[in-house]
Amino acid sequence: MQICGRQFSRLEIDWIRHRVESSPDVNRAQLSRMFCRQVGWYKPDGGLKEMSCRVAMLRLSRGGLIRLPAPKKKNGVVQKIKRTEKGQPATDMYFEAGQVELSLEPVSRKTAPLFNELIDRYHYLGYRRMGGAQMRFFVRAAEKPVALLGFSAAAWRVAPRDAFIGWTEPQRKRQLHRVVDNSRFLLLPWVHSKNLASRILSYAARKLPLYWQQRYNYRPLLLESFVEKQRFAGTCYKAANWICVGHTKGRGKWDTHRNYAKPVKTIWLYPLDRRYKEGLCR
């Protein structure tokens, strides 16, 4: 079976079964780490690909191929985001985008609660945990926070994007980690500045590759973003020289029955390197 971009052999599925039966005290997190080491399933930065492994094992379990240990935490529990004084609306800010210096501040453990609260309060999608490799940033202008950015793992398969890149299926599986999704972009509602959004996108595209390499030990080659067509025109992406390559079909990741229940989104791409196609099509 092919799950999460990996082919699971019968021998590997038997190994998981045997490990669960022979180690009744093992939990799901331990089991995923053990399996990753057993088969050499690593991320590009050398870490274990344990989150993908846990998703794959869950799908194997739902398919009746393996039995997993009982989960320690209840599935489907939504993290409750606290409301604090720091997340309250601030005084309106007006300034010319070209007259202030921008800076990116990576989110730390200390600042993560505020980031999550602001996203939950003011982004139309609210707070949701991002998957896979990810980085989050506060964007500051004149040392004051004006926007929030989130980058995470790229979508597994997107026909217009894949056609634009021109890679084969094996190339996509090998190089997909070098495409990064701009999964969150929030300009704080009390900030008023013409062209600020496009300037932030251009600035972040210049700075992100180095931050990403420092954290994950490789440089991304392409950014992607999905803009809900009925809500937004994607003007700031166009102004920042992103490329519109088409639209989604309105199907979610798990839409195996073709219900088309998701909003249609415009697909935008931004190359981070002149030779991005050569790098992605290796």
N, C-alpha and C positions, 0 to 999 in steps of 0.2 A: 504493500500500500504506500502511496505517496501522500505524505501529510507534512504541512509546514515546509515545503520545499525539499523534503528528504524522503528517500525510498526506504521503507521499513521492510526488512526481509523476514521470512518465517523464523529463522534462527534467532533474530533479535527479539521478535515478539515472544518466542519461547523463553529467552533469557529473562525478559521482564516478568513473565509468569513465575518462573522458578525463583527469582529473587524475592518476589512478594510472598510466595509460599514458604521459603526457607528463612525469611527475616520478618516475622510478624510484627515487630516493633518499628520497622522502617516507615517513615512518613513520605508523603508525595514529593516534598522538596528534596529530601535525601535520595529518593529513588531516581529523580531526574538527574541529579548530579552524578550519581553512580553510573547511570546509563551513558551520559555524555562522555565520561572518562573511558568507559568500556569501549565505545565505538569511535572515540575521537571526534566528537561533535563540538567544535569550538567556533567562537566568533572571530572576526578578523583581528580584534585586539588581543586575542589569546585567551579570553575568558570562556567559561562554559556556556553553551547556548541552552541554559536550563529552562528559561521561560518558554521558548519554542518547544522544548521537550515536554514540558508540563501540558501545554496545549495539545500536543500530538498524543500524549498518553491519555488525556481526557477523551479525545475523539476515538481512540482505540477502545477505551472502556465503554463508551456509549454505543460503539459498534458491536459490543459483546465479545471482543477478541481477548481482552485482559480484564482482570479485576483489580482495582486500585484500593489502597488503604483508605479508610474513611477520612474525609477532609477535617483538618483541625478547626477551620473557620467555615462558617456558613457561606455558601455561594450566593451571589446576587446581592450581598449587603452593600448598599451605597454609602460611601464615606460622607459623613455629615460635616459640612464646612461651617466653621464658627464665624459669627458676625462680630467684628471688633470695631473700635473707634477709628483705627487706622484705615479701615476699608470704607469709611463714610465719604460721600462726595466732597471734593475739595473746592476751593475758590476757583472760579473760572480763570483760565490762563489764555492770553492772546499774545502771539508773537509771530514774526516772520521766520519761516522755516530756515532760510539761508543765513539768518543772523545769529543762530545759536549753535554751539558745538554739541554733537550727539556722542553718547557713549553707551556701550553695552555692559551690563552687570549680570554675570551668570547667577542664577538662583542658587542659594545655599540652603542647608537645612534650617538655618535661622530665618531666612526670608521666604522659604517655601510656603508657610501658612498664609502670608499676605498675598503672594502671587495667586494661590489657589482661591483665596477669598475674592480678589478682584475679578478673576476670570468668572467665578461663580455668580458674582453680583452683576457684572456689566457685559459679559459676552453672551450672545443670544443662544449659544449651545450650553452654557453653564459649565461647571467643572466636570471633566471626565479624565480618568487616568490615561496617559498616553502609553503606547506599546513600544517595545523594543528599545533600541538605542535612542536617546533623546537628550535634548538640552533646552533649558528655559532661560529667558533673559528679561530683565527690566531694561527698558530704553530710557535714558535720561537726557534731558536738554537743560542746560544751565543748572546741572546737578539735581534737577527735579524729575521724578518719574512721569513720563508722558505716554508710554505705551508698554505693552507686554508682548513677547514673542515666544512661541513654542515650536520646536523642531523635533521630529520623531521619525521612526522607520517608515519607508515608502510603502505605498500600496503594492500588494503582491502582483497583481496583474491589471493593467489598464490599457486597453487596445489602442487608443489614440497616442498615448505616450510611447508605448512599445513600438508602434509603427514609426513614430517620429525619430526614435533612437535608431531603429533598424537592426536591433540585436536579435539573435536566435534564442530559442528557448533555453539551451544550455548556458549561453552567455548571460541571459537575464538571471538565471538562478545563481550564477557565480558572482555577478557584479551588482546585484540589486542593492546591496548595502551601501553602495556609493551614490545612490539617489536618496535624498533627504526630503521629507515632507514638512512644509511650513503649515503645521496643523493648527496653530493658533496665532492670531494677530488681533490685538485689541488696542485701539487708540482710546485712551481714557476719555470719557464723555465730557469732562470739564476742560479739555484741551482744545483750543481753537487756533489752527494754523494752516494756512493754505499750502498745499503740496507737501505737508509733513509726512503723510503716510507713504508716498512714493519715495521720499528721501530716506525714510527709515528702512524700507525694503532694500534700497540700493546699498545703504551703509551696512546693513546686516549681511548682505550677500558677500561683501568684501571681507568682513571680519569672521564670519562663521567657519570657513575652512580651517583656520588656524586653531580656533577653540575646539573644533571637532577632532582635529588631529591630536591635540594635547590630551583629550579625554579618551579617544578610541584608537589612537595610533594609526589612523589612515585619513586621507583627505576625501571628502565628497566631491563629486564631479558635476552633479546636477541637482537643482532644487525643483520641487513640484508643489503645487497648491491646488486646492479644490474650492471654488467659489460658488455658493448656492445661487443659481441663475435667477430665481424669482426674487431674491432679496438684494443682490448686488450686481453691478455691471462690471466689476473688476477693473475700474478705472485706474486705481493706484498701481495695480500690477502692470497694466499697459504702460503707464507713465514711467515706471521703473524698468522698462524694456524687457519684461517677461513676455513669453511667447504663448499665445492661445493656440492649443492644438486640437481642440474639440470639446466634446461633452460626454459626461457619464450617461449611462442608460437608466439610472434610477434604481439599480439593484444593489443591495447591501452585500457584505462579505459572505453571509450565510443564506442568501436568497437562492436556494437550490430549486425552488418551485416557480421561479420567474414571476414573482408577484409585483415587481417594480414599485415597491412601496416607499422608496427613498426619494428625496428631492433630486432633480437633475442638477448637476454641477458643471461649471466650466473648468476645464483643465488648463492650468498655466505652468510653464516650465521656464527655468532660468539656468543656462549653462554657467558653471563656475570655472571652467577651463576651456581654452580654445580647442583643445584636442579631446573634449569630453566623449565624443562618439568613439574615437579610437580606444580610449580607456574602458568604456562600457562594453565594447564589442570584442574584447579580448577573449 
